[in-house]
């Protein structure tokens, strides 16, 4: 213990010293690396890892439903309690560690009149927590209402530096009362942003105008053309081909009042918090995003009346009897809660308004973009006179078969009656026009004359209860499963009687209890949906199985693997059923008596529509990715045109296209052709001479592979040979060019561009001084771990590999697995942490001497192409990478250690990370950080219970910890098809594409289009900070980003992975001795390297051996 | 007007005779032309080209350089892995070629004995694996290396093994598994042609055979059935042999590329390795040329053997 403390003390001293040094030289990227490395060295601090105590504080098993049951006699509050937000208390996350508090402090700004508010506004940064004292007069349940700012905000520290900035993602906070999380659901309270559409409209004079959907102009337009079917009456911008494009989304900057709800939607009413009489501490702890708060209050619990009382309350009002049908096209929302909700194109029905037989008309909204609980869409409608109306959306739910989806409706910001939370839309593959209903009654709504706001929000309706019960049950069963697993291990011995009923009687009882619960739920589900079907089959299956296991404990051992499968399908069922996709075509508000609009076309109408589509299909072009810019192209411009190839998805290509149109062409005026091609086309196309000027998204090894065969151009060559490449550090050579001359000051040079990435990201793209590409994406392994399981076992996250070895026993004794990259995947990480390289590098003077001694003059070497000038201007021989460095002591010993993890420690060689991590049987794993994307979508039930941090490090002699990881990049390359005319245009594109602005725009667009799992792992450091990471995630990521190394690529490098894998498999499968096995392959690797080098006339190890032999 | 004298073969040279015949039968040639153009462009030219390329070094991105026999010399004298590949290819060809051929034949024979309705059902059942594309990937799920993989999990449950076996990563198992999958998928086109073959046999021949003293079903099969379906047998054999030589993709899908220690490295893999990964098209062409001649040789051999059927 004392030793650890000593080390920690030393570390902290070291840290302070380095921060002092670093502070002086801030701004320089190199130093950023140093200081960030230091941050991660600080290790045990909460910056990088949540401390054990903290985890325990926020972990609670209490579900909200049980929480309510805990206080059966407590009434709902009847008075509001306002909280004075200026009287806040900043409680620091790491107040126990006094040394580096300055780093950690929660930054709070109080600004009067922020965002047009009258009083003080409190702005809270995106880490730490802020508390308020609340005096509660009566013991009761309260709702919590908060008024917050929906725009992005900036938080400044005392010196005026921006310390935290909004990133446009949802604001998320954890609620603690008296320093404890009252119930599980309070761990994640999500406060939505608001987004409006921004339409680009050209008026008759050709002037471009932007119209926002929350503006009066928009409203006038939409209300004027209620059924605007004619093309000229549409607001949507069109591309060259005449297809409609969806408008941009703009973050609305306004104050929003929000009563805290359960973010998973399991409870339809706002969350109620229990406060006893007296003084309490209410804490908002940051999960994501900074927040600006105008007002917080404990609100009395208000419940909407039920439908009957609603009608009674409005008994004096009459039904509307006029003929007017108020129609609002669903593709014209005023505000939506998430940018992923955007207009879509429906071609399934010919009467979806509007419709074109060939062209894209954005005529519907929703679908799987509008399926997560809490997402809402708001419309404004103009009502002719006061009265009761039917609200009839033309809707379709054809995704979730057998089940219905739910929506909640707010009219002018209020829930009109209780049943309005339970609106029901049944499954059918046809469009429907039913008045809003809950499956029994068609509801009529009282609307005032004039403009009314209608908001549809995704809710779980009656399914909420079912889902919350199943969710609780899944967690419970998982816990039992782990308990059993800790006794039996992953492969239970079926022949053995483990005597579970004595060892874990509670678990046995628990299994039966869960069986009962699931059976009840299944019955309830059948009642709700009106039939038993496939959707309840999973529940029944699991219930029967659990019942059997609970009744006959001897069968448990044999049932474990089946139970595991069932749990998986139960989890999937849960995620699937929670989704509530629904399409809207339009919303019609009309009198109660009138017939609803036609839902589907008649036979002949549909028939004629299909015929039209069929005929049009012969003449229209569905494939080209149309541009919105029409340019009059001069001959000079024509010459600079570049062609860009991407192999990604159509969505991505479309985003690239629109970014090019909106930004690139506007800025530089250079025409660009974007083409979506199939992977693997690049090589044959280049061979045939029909390749692109720029190829995007190439794998790391491709760049050098193409480059040594002169298929890719160097970007910084000093040779002046345009066959090799161009020198984009010297842009003055284009100063007189008619096109480039004007835009030259907007183009960054190669050296400037290089600074955007981690320095190591250029390494794999550079060979002997020539850089052949720019990194686009970069990914690397980090450490994923389950907070809850670590807290349960009382272990902390390893800072060093020694710590890592220490926890192996604890975990394995509980039959839990550790995930570690196998073979050299792991050993290279350890190798680089100990400061070793993969190849034999350096030693230039020795080789130069040797060459000179044997009569190779500098001129002769230059002629042979065996030397190059490096970045510092030194003459170097091309000797790097002649042989592999796997025979070094470090390489061999790390390989051996890694092999032992798989042989002696029985780490699994093959495993499905996401699945095992989700179920908690692999609570710690070294995994590529992009696994984050998979986990947030795939395993929502463990949200907030896991974290990823920098890798454990190797403790060095000087007491510092080196936690280097191995990165891989993908690149954008300039192909050999460029010529002198468009070379700079190509470079302009490359430097534009990799810029922070465009990379973040692209990343955010991708998330907007494909959802949170599409987060890009951009290589641009600045752009990374603009992605929607939470503060903790970003800090961890940045710490690791600055401690990452990439392998250089040399001719023949493909052979290394192959042979080292052979060696590893021999060790694991045949029990071979690791060191000897690896050494036996080194000769083969070196031979291949030499052979490839000979092919490209590069010096080889054999050549130098001969030289030495000769001279002896 | 003198009567045109009929031309006979011995009057003119062979070349002119051919031309004359071609002119006379021009309709036939015109009909064959479209196919012949395609065949020539996409089969004959590439084969010839690859033979030419095999005497050069060609990295696919720069112009080829002539190196004479270097590629072949290296192939035979300086490439251990190529020898492994030849060994594996031969083994595969010998095991899967004849095995799958015989399997096809016997299944076809058995199925032919069934009643028509059941016959079509069983045919679909047997033919299904080869029409359903990459369905053999199911074996990867079955023999997953994960301890929760199906075979591993059951074997561990029955205490047959203590640790999960890395099925498709462990040299001891790869070869056997791959042969298994190969046989499973091999009941393809040749199987169908044989079933068809069985059905076109003239039934009168059996009666005649019975009269002439055929004693049992075996004799019936050998002396009547098989000789009458020689064309189908021929097609089946050629398909089997060719596919057993070109059996590379399935291995790559199952084992990955390259296979551990090259245990199932075939000539096809070697070709892909040099052509696709190392960009040495010249060398890869040399390999392809050799493979081409091996296939031609094997097919000649098979043709010769099939002549013995029924004798």
Interface residues (C-beta under 8 A of the other chain):
Chain A: X490 X491 X492 X493 X494 X558 X561 X564 X683 X686 X687 X705 X706 X709 X710 X711 X906 X908 X909 X910 X911 X912 X976 X1054 X1058 X1061 X1062 X1065 X1066 X1068 X1069 X1070 X1092 X1095
Chain B: X57 X59 X60 X61 X62 X144 X145 X146 X147 X148 X149 X153 X156 X157 X159 X163 X164 X166 X169 X170 X171 X172 X258 X260 X261 X277 X278 X279 X280
